[in-house]
Amino acid sequence: MQFRCGRFTLDVGTPKVMGIVNVTPDSFSDGGKYTQAEVAVAHALQLIEEGAAVLDIGGESTRPNAAPVTVEEELRRVIPVIEALVAHNIAVPISIDTYKPAVMRAAIAAGASMVNDVRGLQEPEALDIIAASDAGVCIMHMQGTPQTMQDNPHYEDVVAEVKDFLRIQRDACLQAGIQQDRIMLDPGFGFGKTRAHNIALAKALPQLLDLGCPLLVGLSRKSVLGQMTGNDVDARLYASIAAAVVSGMQGAHLLRVHDVKATVEALKVVAALK
């Protein structure tokens, strides 16, 4: 399977790793570490050396109860980082982690090749911006908003409902002229889901493959891993690697992680022994 985004074509026949670059003061795991553009750029370049196939640049935390950020502030955080990475002529695509159409447009103009949208292109104009570009897109499912999503998540059938949402948004992309190989899908672990919902979705990843698009999975350091292990966010490395490896074996094509080197090495061992 291949995924096209801008001038890049990713071979995701074997799982690849997306490295997280949070240019935020309040992200749940590494908030505040990379708020300075030069520090964020240095971190991003290090992730490429460690084996990241994609960089995901985010300027607004989507952790539970995160405070919203204005468009102007989000742009101030992410655009200098994208421009600096483009100036380095890096050989991997840059993804912008945003749901705001104005940020999508500016990031693509600055050199981003992919949009990672936690709201699944539901904001007005978001779909049109992707259709008018050659960028790839990742459509994620979220119940509620970051401010409300963990209040009381409820589904009659979490797998069926998430799959239906992803199918509807995929079809909207196709109808807008976005080719299927530019579309990636993400069930949205931790976004309006309980521990039981997350586990059900993880087990059901193979059922999402018949939607015909690559799957992105983001379980790195998330609270569901803390619930399983009893560990705080800074002590979830081993759990995160296990989640990434199992997700890859279940059919995930792109794994969004904080710990790139460890995850890449684990996947290499799995590939060699499989």
BELJODA-V903559 format. One record per residue. N is the residue number from 1. PSI is psi in radians with two decimals (* if undefined). NEAR is the number of other C-alpha atoms within 8 Angstrom. Layout:
BEGIN
n->N psi->PSI near->NEAR
n->N psi->PSI near->NEAR
END
This chain:
BEGIN
n->1 psi->2.48 near->6
n->2 psi->2.67 near->10
n->3 psi->2.11 near->14
n->4 psi->2.34 near->12
n->5 psi->1.94 near->14
n->6 psi->-2.30 near->11
n->7 psi->0.05 near->6
n->8 psi->2.55 near->9
n->9 psi->2.02 near->9
n->10 psi->2.25 near->7
n->11 psi->1.87 near->8
n->12 psi->0.48 near->12
n->13 psi->-0.52 near->7
n->14 psi->2.59 near->6
n->15 psi->2.39 near->11
n->16 psi->2.91 near->11
n->17 psi->2.30 near->15
n->18 psi->2.13 near->14
n->19 psi->2.36 near->17
n->20 psi->2.25 near->11
n->21 psi->1.68 near->12
n->22 psi->1.91 near->15
n->23 psi->1.06 near->18
n->24 psi->2.68 near->15
n->25 psi->-0.15 near->8
n->26 psi->0.33 near->9
n->27 psi->2.64 near->13
n->28 psi->-0.49 near->8
n->29 psi->-0.86 near->7
n->30 psi->0.47 near->9
n->31 psi->2.29 near->12
n->32 psi->-0.26 near->10
n->33 psi->-0.54 near->8
n->34 psi->0.63 near->14
n->35 psi->-0.44 near->12
n->36 psi->2.33 near->7
n->37 psi->-0.75 near->12
n->38 psi->-0.57 near->7
n->39 psi->-0.73 near->9
n->40 psi->-0.70 near->14
n->41 psi->-0.77 near->11
n->42 psi->-0.72 near->8
n->43 psi->-0.77 near->10
n->44 psi->-0.75 near->11
n->45 psi->-0.62 near->8
n->46 psi->-0.68 near->8
n->47 psi->-0.62 near->13
n->48 psi->-0.77 near->12
n->49 psi->-0.57 near->7
n->50 psi->-0.14 near->9
n->51 psi->0.17 near->10
n->52 psi->2.30 near->15
n->53 psi->-0.30 near->11
n->54 psi->2.55 near->11
n->55 psi->2.30 near->16
n->56 psi->1.90 near->13
n->57 psi->2.14 near->14
n->58 psi->2.39 near->14
n->59 psi->0.14 near->13
n->60 psi->2.17 near->12
n->61 psi->2.45 near->12
n->62 psi->0.39 near->8
n->63 psi->2.81 near->8
n->64 psi->2.33 near->9
n->65 psi->0.29 near->8
n->66 psi->2.51 near->10
n->67 psi->2.37 near->6
n->68 psi->2.69 near->5
n->69 psi->2.45 near->7
n->70 psi->2.77 near->6
n->71 psi->-0.76 near->9
n->72 psi->-0.75 near->6
n->73 psi->-0.69 near->8
n->74 psi->-0.73 near->12
n->75 psi->-0.73 near->11
n->76 psi->-0.59 near->8
n->77 psi->-0.77 near->13
n->78 psi->-0.60 near->14
n->79 psi->-0.77 near->11
n->80 psi->-0.58 near->9
n->81 psi->-0.79 near->12
n->82 psi->-0.81 near->14
n->83 psi->-0.70 near->10
n->84 psi->-0.69 near->9
n->85 psi->-0.68 near->10
n->86 psi->-0.70 near->10
n->87 psi->-0.47 near->7
n->88 psi->-0.10 near->6
n->89 psi->0.83 near->6
n->90 psi->2.70 near->8
n->91 psi->0.29 near->4
n->92 psi->2.65 near->10
n->93 psi->2.61 near->14
n->94 psi->2.24 near->13
n->95 psi->2.43 near->13
n->96 psi->2.13 near->13
n->97 psi->1.64 near->12
n->98 psi->2.73 near->13
n->99 psi->-0.03 near->14
n->100 psi->2.14 near->9
n->101 psi->-0.71 near->11
n->102 psi->-0.64 near->7
n->103 psi->-0.69 near->12
n->104 psi->-0.88 near->14
n->105 psi->-0.83 near->9
n->106 psi->-0.67 near->10
n->107 psi->-0.73 near->13
n->108 psi->-0.72 near->12
n->109 psi->-0.56 near->7
n->110 psi->-0.24 near->10
n->111 psi->0.04 near->10
n->112 psi->2.49 near->14
n->113 psi->-0.07 near->15
n->114 psi->2.56 near->15
n->115 psi->2.19 near->14
n->116 psi->1.77 near->14
n->117 psi->1.92 near->13
n->118 psi->-0.29 near->12
n->119 psi->0.12 near->11
n->120 psi->0.69 near->11
n->121 psi->0.63 near->11
n->122 psi->-0.24 near->7
n->123 psi->2.49 near->10
n->124 psi->2.37 near->7
n->125 psi->-0.29 near->7
n->126 psi->-0.83 near->13
n->127 psi->-0.73 near->12
n->128 psi->-0.63 near->8
n->129 psi->-0.76 near->11
n->130 psi->-0.75 near->12
n->131 psi->-0.55 near->11
n->132 psi->-0.04 near->6
n->133 psi->-3.09 near->7
n->134 psi->0.29 near->9
n->135 psi->2.63 near->14
n->136 psi->2.89 near->15
n->137 psi->2.49 near->13
n->138 psi->2.11 near->14
n->139 psi->2.06 near->17
n->140 psi->2.61 near->14
n->141 psi->2.32 near->14
n->142 psi->2.32 near->12
n->143 psi->2.08 near->9
n->144 psi->-2.66 near->8
n->145 psi->2.92 near->8
n->146 psi->-0.48 near->12
n->147 psi->-0.39 near->10
n->148 psi->-0.20 near->10
n->149 psi->-0.46 near->15
n->150 psi->0.22 near->12
n->151 psi->-0.90 near->5
n->152 psi->1.23 near->6
n->153 psi->2.37 near->10
n->154 psi->2.38 near->5
n->155 psi->2.57 near->6
n->156 psi->-0.68 near->5
n->157 psi->1.70 near->6
n->158 psi->-0.71 near->10
n->159 psi->-0.82 near->9
n->160 psi->-0.70 near->7
n->161 psi->-0.71 near->10
n->162 psi->-0.76 near->10
n->163 psi->-0.72 near->10
n->164 psi->-0.77 near->8
n->165 psi->-0.82 near->9
n->166 psi->-0.66 near->14
n->167 psi->-0.78 near->9
n->168 psi->-0.78 near->8
n->169 psi->-0.61 near->11
n->170 psi->-0.81 near->10
n->171 psi->-0.62 near->8
n->172 psi->-0.68 near->8
n->173 psi->-0.81 near->13
n->174 psi->-0.73 near->10
n->175 psi->-0.46 near->7
n->176 psi->-0.03 near->9
n->177 psi->0.18 near->7
n->178 psi->2.09 near->11
n->179 psi->2.60 near->8
n->180 psi->-0.56 near->8
n->181 psi->0.09 near->9
n->182 psi->0.08 near->12
n->183 psi->2.27 near->16
n->184 psi->2.62 near->14
n->185 psi->2.51 near->12
n->186 psi->2.09 near->12
n->187 psi->-0.20 near->13
n->188 psi->0.96 near->11
n->189 psi->2.25 near->10
n->190 psi->-0.08 near->11
n->191 psi->1.53 near->11
n->192 psi->0.72 near->13
n->193 psi->2.49 near->14
n->194 psi->3.07 near->10
n->195 psi->-0.78 near->8
n->196 psi->-0.69 near->7
n->197 psi->-0.78 near->9
n->198 psi->-0.74 near->12
n->199 psi->-0.73 near->8
n->200 psi->-0.74 near->10
n->201 psi->-0.69 near->12
n->202 psi->-0.72 near->8
n->203 psi->-0.41 near->8
n->204 psi->0.16 near->9
n->205 psi->-0.72 near->12
n->206 psi->-0.48 near->9
n->207 psi->-0.39 near->6
n->208 psi->-0.24 near->9
n->209 psi->-0.46 near->11
n->210 psi->0.01 near->7
n->211 psi->-0.19 near->6
n->212 psi->0.24 near->6
n->213 psi->2.67 near->11
n->214 psi->2.63 near->15
n->215 psi->2.33 near->13
n->216 psi->2.38 near->14
n->217 psi->2.28 near->15
n->218 psi->1.64 near->9
n->219 psi->-0.04 near->13
n->220 psi->2.10 near->13
n->221 psi->0.23 near->14
n->222 psi->2.86 near->9
n->223 psi->-0.52 near->8
n->224 psi->-0.57 near->10
n->225 psi->-0.61 near->14
n->226 psi->-0.63 near->13
n->227 psi->-0.62 near->9
n->228 psi->-0.66 near->6
n->229 psi->-0.35 near->7
n->230 psi->0.16 near->7
n->231 psi->2.55 near->10
n->232 psi->2.96 near->7
n->233 psi->-0.59 near->11
n->234 psi->-0.06 near->8
n->235 psi->0.62 near->7
n->236 psi->0.38 near->12
n->237 psi->-0.93 near->10
n->238 psi->-0.72 near->7
n->239 psi->-0.67 near->10
n->240 psi->-0.71 near->12
n->241 psi->-0.77 near->12
n->242 psi->-0.77 near->8
n->243 psi->-0.70 near->10
n->244 psi->-0.78 near->13
n->245 psi->-0.82 near->12
n->246 psi->-0.71 near->8
n->247 psi->-0.73 near->12
n->248 psi->-0.72 near->12
n->249 psi->-0.41 near->7
n->250 psi->-0.10 near->9
n->251 psi->-0.06 near->10
n->252 psi->2.48 near->14
n->253 psi->-0.53 near->14
n->254 psi->2.24 near->14
n->255 psi->2.03 near->14
n->256 psi->2.00 near->13
n->257 psi->2.77 near->13
n->258 psi->-0.69 near->8
n->259 psi->1.45 near->9
n->260 psi->-0.92 near->14
n->261 psi->-0.82 near->9
n->262 psi->-0.72 near->8
n->263 psi->-0.75 near->13
n->264 psi->-0.77 near->13
n->265 psi->-0.69 near->8
n->266 psi->-0.72 near->10
n->267 psi->-0.60 near->10
n->268 psi->-0.70 near->8
n->269 psi->-0.77 near->8
n->270 psi->-0.80 near->9
n->271 psi->-0.68 near->7
n->272 psi->-0.58 near->6
n->273 psi->-0.19 near->5
n->274 psi->* near->4
END
